[in-house]
Amino acid sequence: MTKPSLIASWIPLFPLGTTLFPGGVIALKIFEARYLDMMKRCLRENSPFGVVSILDNKPIDSDASAPVNFSNIGTLAKLEEFDPIQPALYMTKSYGTQRFRILNIKQESDGLWMGQIELMDADPAMPLPKEHEKVAALLHEIISIIKREDLRGNEAFIIPDNLDDCGWVSNRLAELLPLPPAQKSHLLAQSNPRIRLDLISEIIEDNDLRNTMLH
């Protein structure tokens, strides 16, 4: 029997031109007052914020009843590092935890977007099928390059490598693929990690992305 979804209270949203997946790391340079206040509040209250992908370049409509230009699927982010570089400029690092759907949305007077969310189930543990061993090997190669060249700094991945699990492999590949945010959001929305990995394998094969990802 499927567990019922959990309804969370309103949380602050951070729309970005990228997609955060569970287990992923996102580093942000924060200088806007609304996001500085948001990050300080999250740190003080040990509460998450939601990362959602901007899907196009149209301006976001301030009318909360109108559709906005970011995905209705996002990932909760837990703030771990909040380091001042200079006054009103901070470097932050956050980790993706759980996916959610946006049920309602509103914009505060300072421009900060807030969303009422429905938490989505975490990926079930699912052994990597034999037909996807090649893409898992590709991911291992990419991670080795990232770590060797220090391309993403320390702690590029929050959890240990798990190349035998569909969810972990699909999430890391989806993060690294050079895809538009709308396509990444579609992958994030997949509730079955095997289907997500099937789609990613097709994308890599159809677009000949192996060499692109290794260079």
C-alpha positions as CSV (number, residue, x, y, z in Angstrom):
1,M,0.0,0.0,0.0
2,T,1.4,3.4,-1.0
3,K,2.0,5.8,1.8
4,P,0.0,9.0,1.6
5,S,1.8,12.2,0.5
6,L,2.7,14.7,3.2
7,I,1.6,18.3,3.0
8,A,4.2,20.8,4.2
9,S,3.7,24.4,5.3
10,W,4.6,27.2,3.0
11,I,8.3,27.3,2.2
12,P,10.5,29.9,0.5
13,L,11.3,29.1,-3.1
14,F,14.6,29.8,-5.0
15,P,14.0,29.8,-8.8
16,L,17.2,28.9,-10.7
17,G,18.3,28.2,-14.2
18,T,19.4,24.7,-13.0
19,T,17.8,21.7,-11.4
20,L,18.7,20.3,-8.0
21,F,18.2,16.5,-7.5
22,P,18.1,14.7,-4.1
23,G,21.6,14.0,-3.0
24,G,22.9,16.8,-5.1
25,V,25.0,19.8,-4.0
26,I,24.3,23.4,-5.0
27,A,26.6,26.3,-4.4
28,L,25.1,29.8,-4.6
29,K,26.5,33.3,-4.3
30,I,23.8,35.3,-2.4
31,F,23.6,39.1,-2.5
32,E,19.9,40.1,-3.0
33,A,18.3,41.2,0.3
34,R,15.3,38.9,-0.1
35,Y,17.5,35.8,-0.4
36,L,20.0,36.9,2.3
37,D,17.0,37.2,4.6
38,M,15.7,33.9,3.5
39,M,19.0,32.1,4.0
40,K,19.5,33.6,7.4
41,R,16.1,32.5,8.5
42,C,16.6,29.0,7.2
43,L,19.9,28.8,9.0
44,R,18.5,30.2,12.2
45,E,15.4,27.9,12.1
46,N,17.2,24.9,10.6
47,S,14.5,24.8,7.9
48,P,14.8,24.0,4.2
49,F,14.0,26.1,1.1
50,G,12.8,24.9,-2.2
51,V,14.9,25.0,-5.4
52,V,12.7,25.1,-8.6
53,S,13.9,25.4,-12.2
54,I,13.1,28.5,-14.3
55,L,11.8,27.1,-17.6
56,D,12.1,30.1,-19.9
57,N,13.2,33.7,-20.0
58,K,9.8,35.4,-19.6
59,P,9.5,37.7,-16.6
60,I,7.7,36.0,-13.6
61,D,4.2,37.5,-13.2
62,S,3.7,38.9,-9.7
63,D,0.0,37.9,-9.8
64,A,-0.1,34.7,-7.7
65,S,-3.1,33.4,-9.5
66,A,-1.3,33.5,-12.9
67,P,1.0,30.7,-14.1
68,V,4.6,31.4,-13.5
69,N,7.6,30.4,-15.5
70,F,9.2,27.8,-13.2
71,S,8.6,24.1,-12.7
72,N,5.9,22.9,-10.3
73,I,8.4,20.1,-9.3
74,G,11.3,21.0,-7.1
75,T,13.7,19.7,-4.4
76,L,14.1,20.7,-0.8
77,A,17.5,22.2,-0.1
78,K,19.2,22.1,3.3
79,L,21.6,25.0,3.9
80,E,24.9,23.8,5.3
81,E,27.4,26.6,4.6
82,F,26.8,30.3,4.8
83,D,30.0,32.2,4.6
84,P,30.5,36.0,4.2
85,I,32.8,37.1,1.5
86,Q,32.2,40.8,2.0
87,P,29.3,42.8,3.5
88,A,26.0,41.7,1.9
89,L,27.7,39.0,-0.1
90,Y,27.7,35.3,1.0
91,M,28.8,32.0,-0.5
92,T,26.4,29.2,0.4
93,K,26.3,25.5,-0.1
94,S,23.1,23.4,0.2
95,Y,22.2,19.8,-0.3
96,G,19.2,18.4,-2.0
97,T,17.0,16.2,0.2
98,Q,13.4,15.5,-1.0
99,R,11.4,16.2,-4.1
100,F,8.1,18.1,-3.9
101,R,5.2,19.3,-6.0
102,I,4.0,22.9,-5.7
103,L,0.3,23.1,-4.8
104,N,-0.1,26.9,-4.3
105,I,2.2,29.8,-4.8
106,K,2.3,33.4,-3.8
107,Q,4.8,36.3,-3.8
108,E,5.8,38.3,-0.8
109,S,6.1,42.1,-0.8
110,D,9.9,41.8,-1.0
111,G,9.6,39.7,-4.2
112,L,10.3,36.3,-2.5
113,W,8.3,33.5,-3.9
114,M,6.6,31.1,-1.4
115,G,5.1,27.7,-2.2
116,Q,2.8,25.3,-0.4
117,I,4.2,21.9,-1.3
118,E,3.3,18.2,-1.4
119,L,6.3,16.1,-0.5
120,M,7.0,13.2,-3.0
121,D,8.2,9.8,-1.9
122,A,11.9,9.2,-2.0
123,D,13.3,6.8,-4.7
124,P,13.0,3.2,-3.6
125,A,16.2,1.2,-3.6
126,M,16.4,-0.4,-7.0
127,P,19.4,-2.5,-8.2
128,L,21.0,-1.3,-11.4
129,P,19.9,-3.5,-14.3
130,K,22.6,-5.1,-16.5
131,E,21.6,-3.0,-19.6
132,H,22.5,0.2,-17.7
133,E,26.0,-0.8,-16.6
134,K,27.5,1.2,-19.5
135,V,25.9,4.5,-18.3
136,A,26.9,3.7,-14.7
137,A,30.5,3.2,-15.9
138,L,30.2,6.6,-17.7
139,L,29.1,8.2,-14.5
140,H,32.0,6.6,-12.6
141,E,34.4,8.0,-15.2
142,I,32.8,11.5,-15.0
143,I,33.0,11.5,-11.2
144,S,36.6,10.4,-11.3
145,I,37.4,13.4,-13.5
146,I,35.5,15.8,-11.3
147,K,37.3,14.7,-8.2
148,R,40.7,14.5,-9.9
149,E,40.5,17.9,-11.4
150,D,38.6,19.4,-8.4
151,L,36.0,20.8,-10.8
152,R,33.3,21.2,-8.2
153,G,35.2,21.7,-5.0
154,N,35.1,19.5,-1.9
155,E,32.0,17.4,-1.2
156,A,30.8,17.5,-4.8
157,F,28.4,14.8,-3.8
158,I,26.7,14.6,-0.4
159,I,26.3,10.8,-0.3
160,P,28.8,8.1,-1.2
161,D,28.9,6.7,-4.7
162,N,26.2,4.1,-5.2
163,L,26.7,3.0,-8.7
164,D,24.6,-0.1,-8.1
165,D,21.4,1.9,-7.5
166,C,19.1,3.2,-10.2
167,G,18.0,6.3,-8.2
168,W,21.5,7.4,-7.4
169,V,22.9,6.9,-10.9
170,S,19.9,8.5,-12.6
171,N,20.0,11.6,-10.3
172,R,23.7,12.2,-10.7
173,L,23.6,11.8,-14.5
174,A,20.5,14.0,-14.7
175,E,22.5,16.7,-12.9
176,L,25.5,16.4,-15.1
177,L,23.8,16.2,-18.5
178,P,23.9,19.4,-20.6
179,L,20.1,19.5,-20.9
180,P,17.6,22.4,-20.7
181,P,15.8,22.9,-17.4
182,A,12.5,21.8,-18.7
183,Q,13.9,18.4,-19.7
184,K,15.7,18.1,-16.3
185,S,12.5,18.9,-14.5
186,H,10.8,16.1,-16.5
187,L,13.4,13.7,-15.3
188,L,13.0,15.0,-11.7
189,A,9.3,14.3,-11.8
190,Q,9.7,10.7,-12.7
191,S,8.6,8.7,-9.6
192,N,10.2,5.4,-10.8
193,P,14.0,5.7,-10.8
194,R,14.3,2.8,-13.4
195,I,12.2,4.8,-15.8
196,R,14.3,8.0,-15.1
197,L,17.4,6.0,-15.9
198,D,15.8,4.5,-19.1
199,L,15.1,8.0,-20.3
200,I,18.6,9.3,-19.5
201,S,20.2,6.3,-21.3
202,E,18.1,7.1,-24.4
203,I,19.1,10.8,-24.2
204,I,22.8,9.9,-24.0
205,E,22.5,7.5,-26.9
206,D,20.3,9.6,-29.1
207,N,22.3,12.7,-28.7
208,D,25.7,11.1,-28.6
209,L,26.5,12.9,-25.3
210,R,29.1,10.5,-24.0
211,N,32.1,12.4,-25.4
212,T,30.5,15.8,-24.5
213,M,30.2,14.8,-20.8
214,L,33.8,13.6,-20.7
215,H,35.2,16.8,-22.1
